Amino acid sequence: MKKQFEILKAYRKSIVETIDDLNLEQLQITPEGFRNSIFWNVAHILVIQQLSQYKLSGLDLLITNDWIENYKKGTQPKFLINEDEVEYVKRKLISTADQLEQDYFDKKFETYTEYETSMGIVLTSIEDAIEYDNTHEGLHYGIIKAMKRIVV
């Protein structure tokens, strides 16, 4: 699992670096042919990781419910964001990856509620969820990179 955490942290660091030079307007544009903005994709990554790993393990989430409601699967941007929210999501991307690794090796993930993803993949353990989530984050990282080329 050490490699999975290395991959997660590399994605998260790269995402933060990718959006670091974008302004609020660029982060919020939904380019033609896309359903959401760059910021939505970044926040969505954070939300899905929390739901698929912490919630399905019966643990407290490391983000508040309003983030879940605004950036879960099937949502679209509803309001304008501000600099504080951008900084918050960047900090949380890094801190939740570190916390996940610590919690995993501290054996806090004792149970896991089986979950079938929208792709029909059944996750039966925290290890499944971490590995699947890395794929999910890679997908959204690619979307973020593509969107950035359009908005700058």
Secondary structure, 3 states (H helix, E strand, C coil): CHHHHHHHHHHHHHHHHHHCCCCHHHHHCCCCCCCCCHHHHHHHHHHHHHHHHHHHHCCCCCCCHHHHHHHCCCCCCCCCCCHHHHHHHHHHHHHHHHHHHHHHHCCCCCCCCCEECCCCCEECCHHHHHHHHHHHHHHHHHHHHHHHHHHC
